[in-house]
Amino acid sequence: MRYETVVGLEIHVELSTKSKIYCSCSTQFGSEANTQICPVCVGMPGALPVLNKSVVEYAVRAGIATNCSITEYSKQDRKNYFYPDLPKAYQISQFDLPICTGGYVDIDTDGGKKRIGITRIHIEEDAGKLIHDTKEDCSLIDYNRAGIPLIEIVSEPDISSPLEAKMFVEELKAIIEYIGVSDCKMQEGSFRVDVNISVRPKGEQDLGVRTEMKNLNSIRTIMRAIEGERTRQIKVLTDGDEVFQETRRWDEQKGGSYPLRSKGEARDYRFFAEPDLMPIVVDQSWKDEIKNTLPELPEARRRRFVKQFAIPEYDALIITGSRPLADFFEEAVQKSKNAKAVSNLIMGELLRLLKDKDICEDEIPLSASNLAKLVNLVDEGVISITMAKRIFEKMFESNKDPKIIVKEEGLFVVNDKKSLDEIVTRVISKNPELVEDYRAGKTKVFGFLVGQAMKESKGKAEPRIINEILKAKLKGI
């Protein structure tokens, strides 16, 4: 507890352009290795880059959405270092004149709103991908990813816990997804996080020596890596040893990190202006044009959902965390007019099934229209909420109209009072001891008796009517 944690994040976002940043090669994910390459993206001598205009537009969109200032005049630079998957032995990036600077993203913490600063957003090209073949004891290189356009979003060291890092990454990911510049699929590497972390005695202003862990591609891994590395650094310092500035690799299986190489400073990369590319000019009219195309962002949509649909703030937070999920919710609400019921089914049944079956929110296998029909059937008293949950699972598997499932399964709710009275009478006659317990003041048995009545009706009884009849009969005994 004598130490506090200081975290800054570098987030690499692959942009959803159809072609690469400096050539016309495809950016399609999952193609056969080395089938989407050309002399430019593999660094052949004499091949000249040409900047993709959409990359600049997407970077500006991200900058405006994260409250950055847009640099009117910026340039690109060569970042020199050798690595097997970097064919030119330098990366085209941005150094002293990034395209976006000085932004922020607000997150909700237990102590209220906290503002996480964004130092810069710059554009750059991705490197290739090394594939390590342990069987043949060699490494292979796929250059399909070389030249994929990236924006790198660099935060200020304003994050002080794994939970704050989680909230910042989730909010930033949602913003990027909403504005349509990336699919943000962490499992495919299109949203990767580097963690810079240091610890310092509480109350000190100077930052401690930082280490970096690169290419973390899940929220869980980010949180575990921060927790594990801060624990390691605190132990090093309390043992009287020294923390070294270095790049480390986080091993998710072992739950620890190990050193890779010493961490370089900017001067080590020998930055200089890229001589083969013109400066980038973003004038006010272009900036305004891009700004006017931005959609409603997550925070604004969250506030609107709470106000317009009267759903809990937590539900709104989860639903708006994914644009496809928020769109799905809003479409279903418009067709059902019962926002809370839609929200309940999404928060409970839908998210559970998506997680169990490892399906992304942009691949929801049932339509919002059918979800609305299901909610309407409950509201009309045709089925109970218990039946609705059973029907929902069948809709998830087939996307059938819920009315068809109700008919096929015979799941109509029984609300005929005469039939339900007979069911309650049978339950009471089978459980005389519980009836006596209830009369003696043990009212908890009431729930069990309701459950037995629902069982007798095979789940088809209207619970509200069962409750009314049972209370009346027990009172009259």
Secondary structure, DSSP 8 states (H G I E B T S, - for coil): --EEEEEEEEEEEE---SB-SSS--B--TT--TTSS--TTTTT-TT------HHHHHHHHHHHHHTT-EE-SEE--EEEE---TT-TTSEEEE-SSS-SEEEEEEEEEETTEEEEEEEEEEEEEE---EEEEETTTTEEEEEGGGTT-EEEEEEE-S-B-SHHHHHHHHHHHHHHHHHTTS----GGGTSEEEEEEEEEEETT--S----EEEEEE-SHHHHHHHHHHHHHHHHHHHHTT-----EEEEEETTTTEEEEEEE---GGGGT-EE-TTS--EE--HHHHHHHHTT----HHHHHHHHHHHH---HHHHHHHHTSHHHHHHHHHHHHHHS-HHHHHHHIIIIIHHHHHHTT--GGG-SS-HHHHHHHHHHHHTTSS-HHHHHHHHHHHHHH---HHHHHHHHT---B--HHHHHHHHHHHHHH-HHHHHHHHTT-TTHHHHHHHHHHHHTTT-B-HHHHHHHHHHHHHH-
